[in-house]
Amino acid sequence: MRLKISQLFFFFFCIVLLLHPSLAQTTNEHEQEDVKRSQFPDGFLFGTSTSSYQIEGAYLEDGKGLNNWDVFTHIPGNIKNNDNGDIADNHYHQFLEDIELMQSLGVNAYRFSISWSRILPRGRFGEVNTRGISFYNNLIDNLLLKGIEPFVTIHHHDIPQELEDRYGSWLSPLMQEDFLYFAEICFKSFGHKIKYWTTLNEPNLFADMAYMRGWYPPGHCSPPFGNCSFGNSDVEPPTAMHNMLLAHAKAVKLYRQMFQPKQGGSIGIIANTMMYEPHGDNEDDQKAVSRALAFQLAWVFDPIVYGDYPPEMRHYLGSVLPRFSQEEISILKGSIDFIAINHYSTLYAKDCIHSACIPGWDRPIRGFVYTTGERDGVLIGDRTANPRFFVVPRGMEKIINYVKERYNNMPMIVTENGFAPPPQQKQQHQQDLLQDAERINFHKSYLAALARAIRNGADVRGYFVWSMIDNFEWIDGYSVRYGLYYVDRQTLKRMPKLSAKWYKNILTVDATSNSNSSNIFKRKNTMSTVSQASKAEI
Ligand code: BGC
């Protein structure tokens, strides 16, 4: 059969389309690119993440005091299946085994958090618990022995209950002093061994969950966001956030004055970040995207980089949004050495100023933006265990580019990225949970997107998988599993999932760039050190 010239031309055009890497990506972003360690800069941190309450257990051992989660999870109905972190993964007793697992993965860094009430059972109002200090010193020493860099988050959602009972924790400015006191003890006790600090994990998510939706302790909210016994969803989140930001700034000021010059570490804060795409093909929804990003990510980083909340928040929240004094601005502005983000998913954003929205979304506190994973009956990506998390790898590249543009390409790090499968109808068999091909595909495609952003100049210096092992997933208890290692809830035995083997393969097959001896944030943009091999691939 003879082809006409126009048919031949069309055929040739299709081949070009398919072969062109950027076009192929948009046509099929789930197409599996092979990810190699050499696509990332020299010394790039590849790690796994956890947090104290989610894995440690030992909730009343060795002098630890009660924290907000100990109390909240013991109230029936707050957590799925009434699960709690009393035992969690028993990491407090099994940490040596967990370090072995990490060593076998080949990670060069491990992100964990410090249980505030293990160090200070009663906050500022009691003694320092030396057995708590010893636990973390042991953990840190053993990580270093195995060549794994400790990446410490000082506070990840858990607060001594006494601070809640005395003055309402983050709703009071007094909490800033408590955090400062806690941070100082951490810098003094561990700082000589720590290169990487983050002050708080996701203050923006915590403000939302604890004070708008009421899903995290202290469980505050008001209609239409929920029916809690206490709270004001329109007002409390910005107040809590304000205190968290100032607590961060004070701790960083102290670190820089008293510890950093000798200890030589770097310090940051972690924001929870979604990416957003317009729901409709119109200008209103484009603007809704900008507002959604401002009300979430820039809520944390604008004050820290530029000294005030984003203009969109000032505009829509008016007097509800607290003001910073000149003195506060001077300590806030510039109070990070790097930007840390946790990123899992992308949602559509829809304007609620000019069109009607479900009650709750049409409020100033939400920036008059409705966010959803669905458009015209089609999901933005595959479902996961979290109804608001979808698999949208392109979002990783987009959020990194957004941060790069908004904050002048400051050094960045992805401190969490992970996947949990949607719950099955029937009880999932352990063997199914170990064969986690979906998780491998998730990480492959998100890492490929991250590598693209880096190739285009984004100064990203590390990536941590959430999570090292299955753990206590807040309101979902143990029903949701994010781990590279499976944990049997009866025996607490850890077993590698397929994804652990996959990660190990990436990390160990071409491990030449695994140099982690110097602080990665003390270097120039590490793009210049992307290996020759990967340059050739670009
Ligand atoms: C939190 C983790 C949590 C993870 C998965 C992040 O927002 O920092 O504690 O387990 O998301 O939901």
Residues whose N, C-alpha, C, O or C-beta is under 5 A from the ligand:
A	BS01	BGC	none
